[in-house]
Amino acid sequence: MGEKKSAVRICVKQVTKTFAKKAVLQNLSFTVQPGEIFIIMGPSGTGKSVLLKLLSGLDQPTSGEIYINDLPLKQVKKSNRYVLGLVFQAGALFNSLSIFDNLALYFRERQICKEAEIEKRITHVLNLLGLQGIEKQMPSSLSGGMKKRVALARGLLMEPDVLLFDEPTSELDLLTASSIIELIGYVNRHLGITTVVSSHDILLAKTIGHHIGVLQNGTMDTIYTPETLFQSNNAFIKNFLNPRVNLEHPQFPSFLV
């Protein structure tokens, strides 16, 4: 880990996902280009988490197909030639294990390498993310932001072809969220891993997103850049963005002025 590997392209073609005959995603098609950061946005309940599960292979589309470099995702996963790193919203660390043992679990369970090599790899990734010296700490001693950094470290240790993030800045203060956003951007620039982020964080989309898809009625009519997203005249997009604080021209309530 540390050198760029060949990034993969993700193509979602005519994907529909239904639950109890209700379509959450409907005829959804878009492409994530190799090495880019693609942001999935939309209000709560629009299917962001469902889509992330489909991209990760944790669930299957009702119809349609997801392709990795022109091969169906299910076929690529069966061939063991595709590695995906999924960074969960809450970190999903084992509280009974130290940070080092959390990170080493993947290697130990799969017997990938010996302990000396495990330690070398973990040390390298922790250094990459600025997490030196926390190996012996327990997850309960870490802040929310630190837990998400450790979850990212665990994802990177798998040397993934794709990194998926589920709401990486949720429940974080603005300063900590900004540091996580910066870290995701840094990892993408440094390692070139194709990255998909499910988020409602406008700062994240504006600062590190290459392309942004906003879910509406189970689909994405347009794929935006940060510039075109904030210039859009689409009523749904404007209603979604307007309740947020504009970071360049904040409008504070009168009682705070």
Secondary structure, DSSP 8 states (H G I E B T S, - for coil): --S------EEEEEEEEEETTEEEEEEEEEEE-TT-EEEEE-STTSSHHHHHHHHHTSS--SEEEEEETTEEHHHHHHTT---EEEE-TT----TTS-HHHHHHHHHHHHT-S-HHHHHHHHHHHHHHTT-TT-TT--GGGS-HHHHHHHHHHHHHHT--SEEEEESTTTT--HHHHHHHHHHHHHHHHHH--EEEEE---HHHHHHH-SEEEE-BTTB-S-EE-HHHHHH---HHHHHHHTTS--SSS----GGG-
